[in-house]
Amino acid sequence: MSGVRPERRPVDEQESLRANRADWDAYADEYQSTHGEFLGDSGFLWGPEGMREDHVHALGDVAGRDVLEIGSGAGQCSRWVLEHGGRPVGIDVSMRQLQHSRRIDEEHGVVVPTVCASAAGLPFRDASFDAVFSAFGALQFVADAKALVVDAARVLRPGGVFAFSVTHPTRWMFPDDPGEEGLVASQSYWDRTPYVEVDDETGETRYVEHHRTIGDWVAALAQAGFVITGLLEPEWPPDHERTWGGWSRVRGVLTPGTALYVARLGVGSST
Ligand SMILES: C[S@@+](CC[C@H](N)C(=O)[O-])C[C@H]1O[C@@H](n2cnc3c(N)ncnc32)[C@H](O)[C@@H]1O
């Protein structure tokens, strides 16, 4: 298999979608076998530090609520919503991730309805959900995050909750390395140029991630009619030794790795 080289350059929505769909389809089996146990078949994990919805209650009570998960992967979070009395729907761009979702559903005799589509253009009617969330799902994979935030507002009912976790924006200053190298700031926090991995042999774009500063997320939420009710930056737990990509104890005790934004749609907001 050929290698990839990282670079920073502008990438549009179509190229991001094409690369990330193929990447998640190819990576899904390994992702689920590596992280599935930690995620839990019906576990709601907000990020590699191990922060769980059972403790933070970002969505509030989901019982009897219509809940959309963006970038739902194998549906672990949505299954947690189901177990807590909610009506979840998942959307994910990767068919292979959704096949894992179906596999886990069948093992537990439950059904989490899913749609295979990009989150860039949510295929749902206006005001159809009480809560929309994403745990490291599509927010950092789409080129136009502002449009996705506006779309989340559109599909929410007034007063609905929008919560999403992403790589903490300050992490973009550092190389994505779980060791000491990942502690030396070498890139501008304000450089929004996407991170791209390019196939060495074919020159094809294999993976894309988009960066927004904390201020960008605040502006996107405010402009879409949301009131921000929380920004959680989980600390690295004392007994947590798991390394997950660039997330590790070495970095986690010094720099935040995850940002969880929690917002409520203002009553009377229209987008
Ligand atoms: C890190 S996983 C998060 C899923 C789940 N919360 C978990 O922790 O396993 C990211 C998910 O986002 C999906 N994704 C990436 N880009 C997407 C897009 N544009 N629209 C919808 N889903 C997308 C991927 O297929 C993948 O399943």
The ligand as a Tripos MOL2 file, in Angstrom:
@<TRIPOS>MOLECULE
LIG
   27    29     1     0     0
SMALL
NO_CHARGES

@<TRIPOS>ATOM
      1 C1        -14.4570    9.9520   14.5140 C.3       1 LIG1
      2 S1        -15.9240    9.2640   13.8130 S.3       1 LIG1
      3 C2        -17.1100    9.7680   15.0180 C.3       1 LIG1
      4 C3        -18.2490    8.7820   15.1370 C.3       1 LIG1
      5 C4        -18.5380    8.3610   16.5480 C.3       1 LIG1
      6 N1        -18.9500    9.4740   17.3610 N.3       1 LIG1
      7 C5        -17.3050    7.6990   17.1080 C.2       1 LIG1
      8 O1        -16.7100    8.2520   18.0470 O.co2     1 LIG1
      9 O2        -16.9180    6.6650   16.6030 O.co2     1 LIG1
     10 C6        -16.2730   10.4160   12.4800 C.3       1 LIG1
     11 C7        -17.4670   10.0170   11.6330 C.3       1 LIG1
     12 O3        -17.8350   11.1370   10.8230 O.3       1 LIG1
     13 C8        -18.1920   10.6310    9.5380 C.3       1 LIG1
     14 N2        -18.1010   11.7210    8.5620 N.ar      1 LIG1
     15 C9        -16.9910   12.2810    8.0310 C.ar      1 LIG1
     16 N3        -17.3140   13.2540    7.1670 N.ar      1 LIG1
     17 C10       -18.6630   13.2970    7.1160 C.ar      1 LIG1
     18 C11       -19.6090   14.0890    6.3920 C.ar      1 LIG1
     19 N4        -19.2310   15.0480    5.5280 N.pl3     1 LIG1
     20 N5        -20.9250   13.8650    6.6060 N.ar      1 LIG1
     21 C12       -21.3470   12.8980    7.4600 C.ar      1 LIG1
     22 N6        -20.4900   12.1200    8.1670 N.ar      1 LIG1
     23 C13       -19.1720   12.3220    8.0110 C.ar      1 LIG1
     24 C14       -17.2310    9.4900    9.3070 C.3       1 LIG1
     25 O4        -17.6800    8.6010    8.3150 O.3       1 LIG1
     26 C15       -17.1510    8.8540   10.6910 C.3       1 LIG1
     27 O5        -18.0930    7.8250   10.8520 O.3       1 LIG1
@<TRIPOS>BOND
     1     1     2 1
     2     2     3 1
     3     2    10 1
     4     3     4 1
     5     4     5 1
     6     5     6 1
     7     5     7 1
     8     7     8 2
     9     7     9 1
    10    10    11 1
    11    11    12 1
    12    11    26 1
    13    12    13 1
    14    13    14 1
    15    13    24 1
    16    14    15 ar
    17    14    23 ar
    18    15    16 ar
    19    16    17 ar
    20    17    18 ar
    21    17    23 ar
    22    18    19 1
    23    18    20 ar
    24    20    21 ar
    25    21    22 ar
    26    22    23 ar
    27    24    25 1
    28    24    26 1
    29    26    27 1
@<TRIPOS>SUBSTRUCTURE
     1 LIG1         1 GROUP 0 **** ****
